[in-house]
Amino acid sequence: MAEEKKMFSATGNQMVADAMRQVDPDVMAAYPITPQTTIVEGYDKFVADGRVTTEYVNVESEHSALSACIGASAAGARVATATSSQGLAFMWEELHIAAGMRCPIVMANANRALSAPINIHGDHSDIMGARDTGWIIMFAETAQEAYDNTIVSFKVAEDPDVLLPVLTTLDGFVTTHAMDCCVMEEDQTVKDYVGEYHAKYPLLDTANPVGHGMFATLGDGYMKYKYTQREAIEGALDVIEKHGKEWAEITGRPFDLVDAWGTEDADYIIVVLGSCAGNARFQARQLRAQGKKVGVVRPRVFRPFPAQQIVDACKNAKAIGVIDRSDSFGSAHAPLALEVRSALFSAGVQIPVNDYIAGLGGADITLAQMEQVFTELEQCAAGEAKKSITYLGIDE
Amino acid sequence: MANIKELSARPEGLAPGHRLCGGCGASMAVRQVLMGRNDYEVVCGCATGCLEVSTTIYPDNAWNVPFIHNAFENAGATMSGVEAAFKGMQRAGKIPADKKLKFIAFGGDGGTYDIGLQSLSGAMERGHDLVYVCYDNGAYMNTGIQRSSATPKGAWATTSEVGKVMQGKPQARKDLTSIMAAHGIPYVAQATVGNWRDLVNKAEKAIAVDGPAFLNIMAPCPRGWRIPSAMTTEICRLAVNSKFWPLFEVENGKWKLTPVRDKNLISVTDFLKPQGRFKHLFKPGNEALLEEIQADVDAYWKYLEGRVEGSKDL
């Protein structure tokens, strides 16, 4: 079946726009920002051509984009949007509210640097600012994966056991704008997979009036509420795997919470998110050809964090290098490194971890950098101490 | 329009038992606006503020209609989304094509004139079928009477203090109603909770109109204005009769100003004097400030007459 599908070239943004077109949400409210723009432009053309029934709301800011999405979701609609960088940062208040009000909104994010200094290129500074907001967060490595993740996102968000918003992310320019080989499923296949969405307590059901966004300030109501949110996102990991595997069954393309390459016997492992994994694997293959036992681990889901899967993939390594594409200023470790270290520590696994930061603001991530990391991991396992965080590719 | 007996028999949109203060203008604004919904079903939203916190204390909810609160600055955008959901789901055949529904957003002056202005402007510009109601009590009353851009010139507030070198708020009020009229939307009006017939009439028009509408309603706050809680409606009528708060509407670009009869006309000091927030203005040395306020009121009335004259042939 899979080999009959037509392969074509497309950008990640085109694939996300098409995934959303195939789902055909009731409402999209979005505001343009580089490098997300071609998603909303592409979608607007689908609206103009009558290919979707979506009500497209051209809001005047990202804050209003997510505000309108929350209103639409509470009303009972299936809702999508897209943003990037400063736009995601501007939504910060609403990110918490969308998750707190249990609105199953799907939002694509073109991962991009944050000001200052202003920079339009790819890194993970923006999305890491959303990591504690209660959203499920997925990272695509390729345009194809951006398509698949976006479709799975609707199914996960709207699952009655989840009812949380999902950020389906792809790296700015490298994935949003670069042409890639892709395949697309039939519209009907996607529609059948996501099914119809029926909100539990829609505002538009005037016969049964409900209140959304109540004032929970007395007693322990707020704390209980937050507890249910924690339970929902923790439970979401199994739901993501279930719906992801179901999509993999349909498409013939794999879906794993954590993509583990060469880890069965690897001594040295790089853990990395998103598009940069390709470089790491390419270099790992070169080193394998030289007889070095190296591997690459890439979480496809970052929230909820697949801690057990990371431990399973890494537990036999002699040293691990975590490459972050954002920094957590003032913390000893950047966001991904913190999660990996926490997962290993909680599992009682003691493996030395080196922290790296690469590709900030779209700086090139090179094979030489990957080689440097693998070399330093060998040195690390041999007992050579390294300073806390290394910024790769610059003269420090 | 129905008479007051008929209006009082209409189903209440806002139930008693909410925790707003005695004499609060906000609940009066909501009840009178919802009396104007006639046979329409409505979904209401509210910006963060007194009205929201006092009517939705979990697990209680005073709203007898579907209700949503999102945040402070985004009632316009949030209700845009609710309205868009209705349109999108109706287009997709998920809601019967003949179902009619109206959408009403409420916000105080802080959530409307100040922090919510962008969101409101966007919602009005996009043409949603949405009524935005500002209950204007002239300050951030929920957080404790801080000045907003709706606070009148000379008024005391906890962030426009009265002292040796400051005599209350130095700046004039922002003319939000004109700003909304400049959006070219089908219906804009200014009203007060003390002029119920005028307000319900305007609410009926605003709700019935196909497209965006904006109502700016003077809704006194006895705590912030330093007036007795029984004086809410009376102070509204003093505001109207002194021309401090003109009653007017802009219907498809045509401005209509409700005149103040000569026998009712009073000076602006008659409106200011009963309010504790203006008491410093009546101390020796502030005469010029009182004159300035009167001059502002006269100039604004002239401006409105000009708008009426300029749009009379539309």
Boltz contact constraints between the chains, C-beta under 6 A:
constraints:
  - contact:
      token1: [A, 26]
      token2: [B, 85]
      max_distance: 6.0
  - contact:
      token1: [A, 26]
      token2: [B, 88]
      max_distance: 6.0
  - contact:
      token1: [A, 26]
      token2: [B, 89]
      max_distance: 6.0
  - contact:
      token1: [A, 27]
      token2: [B, 84]
      max_distance: 6.0
  - contact:
      token1: [A, 27]
      token2: [B, 85]
      max_distance: 6.0
  - contact:
      token1: [A, 27]
      token2: [B, 88]
      max_distance: 6.0
  - contact:
      token1: [A, 29]
      token2: [B, 81]
      max_distance: 6.0
  - contact:
      token1: [A, 53]
      token2: [B, 91]
      max_distance: 6.0
  - contact:
      token1: [A, 53]
      token2: [B, 92]
      max_distance: 6.0
  - contact:
      token1: [A, 54]
      token2: [B, 88]
      max_distance: 6.0
  - contact:
      token1: [A, 55]
      token2: [B, 84]
      max_distance: 6.0
  - contact:
      token1: [A, 55]
      token2: [B, 87]
      max_distance: 6.0
  - contact:
      token1: [A, 55]
      token2: [B, 88]
      max_distance: 6.0
  - contact:
      token1: [A, 57]
      token2: [B, 80]
      max_distance: 6.0
  - contact:
      token1: [A, 57]
      token2: [B, 84]
      max_distance: 6.0
  - contact:
      token1: [A, 59]
      token2: [B, 122]
      max_distance: 6.0
  - contact:
      token1: [A, 60]
      token2: [B, 122]
      max_distance: 6.0
  - contact:
      token1: [A, 64]
      token2: [B, 77]
      max_distance: 6.0
  - contact:
      token1: [A, 64]
      token2: [B, 119]
      max_distance: 6.0
  - contact:
      token1: [A, 64]
      token2: [B, 122]
      max_distance: 6.0
  - contact:
      token1: [A, 67]
      token2: [B, 70]
      max_distance: 6.0
  - contact:
      token1: [A, 67]
      token2: [B, 74]
      max_distance: 6.0
  - contact:
      token1: [A, 67]
      token2: [B, 77]
      max_distance: 6.0
  - contact:
      token1: [A, 67]
      token2: [B, 78]
      max_distance: 6.0
  - contact:
      token1: [A, 68]
      token2: [B, 77]
      max_distance: 6.0
  - contact:
      token1: [A, 68]
      token2: [B, 80]
      max_distance: 6.0
  - contact:
      token1: [A, 68]
      token2: [B, 81]
      max_distance: 6.0
  - contact:
      token1: [A, 69]
      token2: [B, 81]
      max_distance: 6.0
  - contact:
      token1: [A, 70]
      token2: [B, 70]
      max_distance: 6.0
  - contact:
      token1: [A, 71]
      token2: [B, 78]
      max_distance: 6.0
  - contact:
      token1: [A, 71]
      token2: [B, 81]
      max_distance: 6.0
  - contact:
      token1: [A, 71]
      token2: [B, 82]
      max_distance: 6.0
  - contact:
      token1: [A, 72]
      token2: [B, 81]
      max_distance: 6.0
  - contact:
      token1: [A, 72]
      token2: [B, 84]
      max_distance: 6.0
  - contact:
      token1: [A, 72]
      token2: [B, 85]
      max_distance: 6.0
  - contact:
      token1: [A, 74]
      token2: [B, 68]
      max_distance: 6.0
  - contact:
      token1: [A, 75]
      token2: [B, 82]
      max_distance: 6.0
  - contact:
      token1: [A, 75]
      token2: [B, 85]
      max_distance: 6.0
  - contact:
      token1: [A, 77]
      token2: [B, 85]
      max_distance: 6.0
  - contact:
      token1: [A, 77]
      token2: [B, 88]
      max_distance: 6.0
  - contact:
      token1: [A, 77]
      token2: [B, 89]
      max_distance: 6.0
  - contact:
      token1: [A, 203]
      token2: [B, 43]
      max_distance: 6.0
  - contact:
      token1: [A, 203]
      token2: [B, 66]
      max_distance: 6.0
  - contact:
      token1: [A, 203]
      token2: [B, 68]
      max_distance: 6.0
  - contact:
      token1: [A, 203]
      token2: [B, 82]
      max_distance: 6.0
  - contact:
      token1: [A, 204]
      token2: [B, 86]
      max_distance: 6.0
  - contact:
      token1: [A, 206]
      token2: [B, 41]
      max_distance: 6.0
  - contact:
      token1: [A, 209]
      token2: [B, 65]
      max_distance: 6.0
  - contact:
      token1: [A, 209]
      token2: [B, 66]
      max_distance: 6.0
  - contact:
      token1: [A, 211]
      token2: [B, 56]
      max_distance: 6.0
  - contact:
      token1: [A, 211]
      token2: [B, 61]
      max_distance: 6.0
  - contact:
      token1: [A, 211]
      token2: [B, 67]
      max_distance: 6.0
  - contact:
      token1: [A, 212]
      token2: [B, 68]
      max_distance: 6.0
  - contact:
      token1: [A, 213]
      token2: [B, 68]
      max_distance: 6.0
  - contact:
      token1: [A, 213]
      token2: [B, 69]
      max_distance: 6.0
  - contact:
      token1: [A, 213]
      token2: [B, 70]
      max_distance: 6.0
  - contact:
      token1: [A, 214]
      token2: [B, 56]
      max_distance: 6.0
  - contact:
      token1: [A, 214]
      token2: [B, 58]
      max_distance: 6.0
  - contact:
      token1: [A, 215]
      token2: [B, 53]
      max_distance: 6.0
  - contact:
      token1: [A, 215]
      token2: [B, 56]
      max_distance: 6.0
  - contact:
      token1: [A, 215]
      token2: [B, 57]
      max_distance: 6.0
  - contact:
      token1: [A, 216]
      token2: [B, 58]
      max_distance: 6.0
  - contact:
      token1: [A, 221]
      token2: [B, 58]
      max_distance: 6.0
